[in-house]
Amino acid sequence: MGKHIAFVGAGAVGGYVGAHLARAGEDIVLIDPWPEHVNAINRDGMHLGGSQGEHVVRVKAMHIHEVQSFVRKPVDIAIICTKSYDTEWVALMIKQYLTPQGYIVSMQNGVNEERIASVAGWGKTVGCIISTISVNCFKPGYISRYQQPGGKKHTVFRVGEVHGKETARAAELAAILGAVDSANVTTNLWGERWTKLTANTITHGILGATGLDNRIVYLERGTAHRIGIKLAVEAIAVGRAQGYKLGTILGIAPDDWSGAGSGDAAALKRVQDGLTAWMATLLEPSQSSVGRDVARGRRSEIDFTNGLVAEKGAEVGVPAPTHAALTALVKRIDTGELKPDPKNIETILG
């Protein structure tokens, strides 16, 4: 029999991945706190659109208060796809309904494996980095992907154990996720995590602060572009100071980002050419996770993206002042003190 898989958080990522797995025949249940979303899925199915075609998938969706029904059918794999600030409480909620060999997977922005392990234990914690799936839940029961599939050119799902060894369960999960897009097992979970975090932080804070989309960072050569490069340089330095092995960031080598930040004209051209090529893989521009949350009046994950880089930088003695400044700015927007505006970032570079 197949695994009973629960997605805790059925928004853009959890809903998209979970529904595609249900479409592939897996035993899936989606759990979400948005009542209208759950009701729409159960009534009309999940509507998937974008770069992987148009599909209506019949998949079971569950309100938070219905999770107790898992006592009758425990969960083999619980995949957390919530915002990072909800990690601990949803891990605590779902861990009591795991099978004896069951485990919890972080499929989130940020670095949340330690938070999950603090609740469920390291032995029941697995990581899964999604490298640029780019999805948006734009109304109840409707999710679209605006990034071209990775296929053979780019591995989207990277499943890793916290101890860095290959295991049967990691290989099994990667094989399952392969029904959605390219997937493999990584022995470099923490390096992969920081690589994705770096990519996210190039745009998250800027877009949250300005209300603009990623074209301003990737394609326009103004203030936002220069800030984006500085953010990458700082995040790479903090990651390396922690001993992480980093991969390409938006398809660009870490050394090219660092060189561009140091004034190397050839490296800057490689970064700019790489960003143009990366943008060409998108069907449409994006506001990123933080930008969309700000636009919708929700709390953003800024503390767990740019804020995390600033926090870890302080711990290892590698300052990340650009990340700290953007984090403070977006938090003022979160609380309603400021509104998103392109003028907000004009003083970030000093």
C-alpha positions, 0 to 999 in steps of 0.5 A: 500500500502507498503512504498516507501523506498529509500536507499541513498547509495547502496554500500555493506550495502545499496545495499545488504539490499535494494535488499533483501527487493526488493526481498521480494516485498517491493517498493525499489529504490537504489541511488548511486553516482557510475555510473557503479554500478547504470548502472549494477544494472539497466541493469543486476539486483543486484547479491547477494551472500554469506551466504544467497544464490545466487540471482539476484534481479531486483531493480530500481537504480538511479543516484544522479542527478535523485533524483529530480524525487521523486517530483512525488513519495515522499519517506516514509522511506529514509535509509542513508547508505553512509560513515559518512562524507557524512551524512549531505549533503545526508540528506539535499538532500533527506529530501525535498522529504519525505512524510509528515510522512516520516523520515530518518534512519541512517544505517551507521557506527559511530554515525550519528543521531545528524548529520541527526537531524541537517538537518531534525529535531529530529522527522524525525530521526530514528536509525538502528544499523546493528550488524555484517552483514559483506558485500562487494561490490566487483564490480558493481552490485555484493555484497556478505555477508561473515557473517552467518545470525543472525537468532534466535541466534543474532539480526542483525537489531536493530531499535531505536528512539532517545528518547528511546521509542517504536513507531509504525514506529520503529516496522514497520521498524523492521518488514520490515527488518525482511525479510532480517535477524533478527530484533527488536526494541531497547529502547537503541539506544545510547548504541547499537550505542556505542556497535557497534562502539566499535566492529568496532574500535577494527579492523578498525584503525589497518587494515587501518594502516597495510593493513592486515585482521581481523585474525591478531587481532582476532586470532594471539596473537601478537602486533595487538591482544594486540592493539585490546584489548586496543582499546576495553578497552578504547572505553568501558570506554569512552562509560560508562563515557557517561552513555551508557549501552553496550551489548556484543562486538563480543559476549564478555561481556564488563567486560571481555574485561576490565578484559583482559586489566587489566591483568586478565588471566581468562578474557583474555582467555574468550576474546580470546576464544570468538574471535575464536568463532566469527571468525568461523561465518565468511565465509572469513576474512575481512579488515573492512570498513576502511581497504577496503577504504584504499586498494581502495585509498578512504577516510576512515571513521577513524574520525568517528570510532576510531577518534570519540572514541578519540574525545568523550574521550577528552570531558568526561575526559577519554583519549583514546590514542590508538584510537588517535594514530591510527586515526592520523596514518590512516589519514596520509595514507588517504592523501598519506603521508604513505602506509599501512604496518604492521610496522606502528603499532609497536610503538602504544603500546609504 
